Amino acid sequence: MQQCFLGVEVEMSFNGLRLEYALEGSSNYIAWKDKMEAVLDDNGLKEFIDAEVPNPTDVAQVEAWQKKTAKCGRILLEGVKDHIVSSLHGKASPSLTWKALTDLFQSKSDQRKLVLKDKLRNIKCEKGDSMPKYLV
């Protein structure tokens, strides 16, 4: 994709999620996580969120490592809505960014159980409704 930046045609590449799939919060975290893992895997970057990838000792590999780290970080930041970016400020690596997002938005099992129990408790059968409607 070509874009004009300060009067210069610049080749732009986009390797992340489309804006409509951006992380908004807990409500779309699971779907976002699955899509983001697929995007990172497709770009050969999933290892950077799975664990800390140490800086290589071989000087010839350092530049490639830096580019991959920066690309992974950029894809993660472009994949979240603006109100979430401030929570990620200062994270030193993509794996720390990923961990911060997981800590913020992944439902904890006990907390999730309470929410589901509360939803179940608030279900009320309307007059004339059949029971199977509520069981499906």
C-alpha positions in Angstrom: 0.0 0.0 0.0 1.4 3.4 -1.0 0.8 6.5 1.2 2.1 10.0 0.9 4.0 11.2 4.0 5.4 14.8 4.0 5.1 14.8 0.2 7.0 11.5 -0.2 5.5 8.3 -1.4 6.1 5.7 1.2 5.5 2.0 0.9 3.4 1.0 4.0 2.9 -2.6 5.1 0.4 -3.8 7.6 0.9 -7.1 9.3 -1.5 -6.8 12.2 -5.2 -7.1 12.9 -7.8 -4.9 11.1 -9.0 -2.1 13.3 -12.5 -3.6 13.9 -10.8 -6.6 15.6 -8.7 -4.4 18.0 -8.8 -5.3 21.7 -11.4 -3.2 23.5 -11.3 -4.9 26.9 -12.4 -8.1 28.6 -15.5 -8.4 26.3 -13.5 -9.3 23.2 -10.2 -10.5 24.8 -10.5 -14.2 24.0 -11.3 -13.7 20.3 -8.7 -11.0 20.0 -6.1 -13.2 21.7 -6.7 -16.1 19.2 -6.5 -13.7 16.2 -3.4 -11.9 17.5 -1.6 -15.2 18.1 -2.4 -16.2 14.5 -1.1 -12.9 13.1 2.1 -13.2 15.1 2.6 -16.8 14.2 2.0 -15.9 10.5 4.7 -13.2 10.8 7.1 -15.6 12.6 6.9 -13.6 15.8 4.9 -15.8 18.2 8.0 -16.9 20.1 8.4 -13.2 21.2 5.1 -13.4 23.3 5.5 -16.9 24.5 8.7 -16.1 26.5 11.5 -13.6 26.7 13.7 -14.0 23.6 17.2 -13.1 24.7 19.3 -10.7 22.7 21.6 -12.9 20.6 25.3 -12.9 21.3 26.2 -13.2 17.6 26.6 -9.6 16.3 25.3 -10.7 12.9 21.9 -11.7 14.4 21.4 -8.7 16.6 19.9 -6.4 13.9 17.4 -9.1 12.8 16.4 -9.7 16.5 15.9 -6.0 17.0 13.7 -5.7 13.9 11.6 -8.7 15.0 11.2 -7.4 18.5 10.2 -3.9 17.2 7.7 -5.5 14.7 6.1 -7.7 17.3 5.7 -4.7 19.6 4.2 -2.6 16.9 1.7 -5.3 15.9 0.6 -5.6 19.5 0.2 -1.9 20.0 -1.7 -1.5 16.7 -4.0 -4.3 17.8 -5.4 -2.5 20.9 -7.6 0.5 21.2 -6.1 3.8 22.3 -7.4 3.7 25.8 -5.4 0.4 26.5 -2.1 1.7 25.1 -1.4 3.7 28.3 -1.5 0.4 30.3 1.3 -0.9 28.1 3.6 2.1 28.3 7.2 1.3 29.2 7.0 -2.5 28.7 10.5 -3.5 27.7 9.6 -6.5 25.5 6.7 -8.0 23.6 6.4 -10.8 26.1 6.0 -8.3 29.0 3.4 -6.4 26.9 1.5 -9.7 26.3 1.7 -10.6 30.0 0.3 -7.2 30.9 -2.6 -7.7 28.5 -3.3 -11.2 29.9 -3.2 -9.9 33.5 -5.6 -7.1 32.6 -8.2 -8.9 30.5 -8.1 -12.7 30.9 -10.9 -13.8 33.1 -9.8 -15.5 36.3 -11.7 -18.8 36.8 -13.2 -17.9 40.2 -14.2 -14.4 39.0 -15.7 -15.9 35.8 -17.7 -18.5 37.9 -19.2 -15.7 40.0 -20.2 -13.7 36.9 -21.8 -16.8 35.3 -23.7 -17.6 38.5 -25.0 -14.1 38.7 -26.2 -14.3 35.1 -27.8 -17.6 35.8 -29.5 -16.3 38.9 -31.0 -13.3 36.9 -32.5 -15.4 34.1 -36.3 -15.3 34.3 -38.7 -17.2 32.2 -41.2 -14.9 30.5 -44.9 -16.0 30.6 -45.6 -18.2 27.6 -42.0 -19.0 26.9 -40.9 -22.6 26.6 -38.1 -24.0 28.8 -36.0 -25.2 25.8 -35.5 -21.6 24.8 -33.4 -21.1 28.0 -31.5 -24.3 27.8 -30.1 -23.9 24.3 
